[in-house]
Amino acid sequence: MRSPVVAQNTIEELQRRFKPENARNLSATYLITIRGEDGGSWLTKIAEGNCEFIKQDDPESARADCSIAINAEDLEFIMNGQMTAMTAALSGILAIDGELGLAMQLVPIFFEGQAPFI
């Protein structure tokens, strides 16, 4: 039996994968909600090639340009390259509230090598 994917570990992996050179021209805030063991929401601020994840105790009050919600296991599939972010978005696995274009800008920032549109 697989061990459950812990949301905090996924956030830490996203921090490690952050490509500042791919985020130079992006200034946006995202509310990323990961459902699953120790799930939660993180306000993610990307500006001037920097990225900051801030755990939210009250995600309802967080202001973000784009909100993204996904199960921890599904995010792991995306991070492992078993599924693209676009496939997840189109199939409803990855829920996006806000501008789809902003969400797709995250692909080269965190998932370099994945084609944004498949």
N, C-alpha and C positions, 0 to 999 in steps of 0.2 A: 504494500500500500504506500502511495506517495505521501510524503509529509506535506502539510499545508504550506502554502506560500504566505509569508508574513508581509503585510503591506509596508511596514517600515523598512524592511530589507529591500523592497522594490524601489522605494524612494531613494535609498542610499545608492542603489545601482544606477538609477537615473542621474544622480549627482556625479557619479564617476564617469558616466558616458557623455556628459555635457560637452559640446564642442563650441567653445566661445567664438571661434572663427566663423562658424555658421550662424551665429546669433548677432553678429555685429549690427545688422540693419533692422533688428526687431526690438520693439519696445512694447511689451504687452504683459498682462497679468492673466493667469489661468487658475481656476479652482479645480484641482485634480482630486477626485474622490475615488479611493480604492476600497472596494468592498471585499470582505474576507476577514481572516484572522487578524486581529489588531488593526482592522481597517480604520480609515479616517479620511480627512480632507486636508489638503495642503494648498495654501495660496502660493502660487509659483510666480515669482516676478523675474522677468527677463528684460534686461536693459543694458545697453552699451557693452555687450559681450559678457555680461555677468548673469548668474542665475542663483536665486535664493528660494528655498522651500521653507515655508512657515506653517507649522502644524496649526490647524484651526480647531478650537474647541466648540465654536459656534459657526459652522459653515454657512448657515442661513444668512448671517449678517455680513459675510465676506463679499466684497465687490471685486468682480473679475470681468475681463473682456470676453472670456470664453470659459465655459465649464465643461469638464470632461469627467465621465464616470465609467468605471470598468471594474470587473472582478479581478482580484489579484492573480488568479490562475490564468485568466485570459491575457492579462498584461505580460505575464511571464512568457506566454506563447509568442507574443509580438516581440519581446526582447530577445527571445531565442531564435527569431527568424522563422518560426513555424507558421506564422500568420502575419500579413502586413497590416499596418494601421488602417490603410484604406479599406481592406477587406473587412476588418473588424467594424469600421464605421458604417460601411454600406450594409452589413448584415445585422446591425443593431447591437452588436456585442459591446461596442464602444459608443457610449451615448455622448453626443456633443450638443451643448446648448450655447448658441452664439454663432459667431462666424466660422463656417467650415474652413475657410482659407487660413484663419489664424491657427486652427487646430493642425492643419496640414503643414504649417511652417515648423511644427515641432519635429517632424520626421527627420530632416537632415541634422537637426540639433541633437537629438537623442538616439536616432536609429540610422546613423550614416550607413549607406550601402543598400538600404531598403528603398525600393522605388516608391515614391509617394502615391502614384496612381497605377493600379494593376487591373 
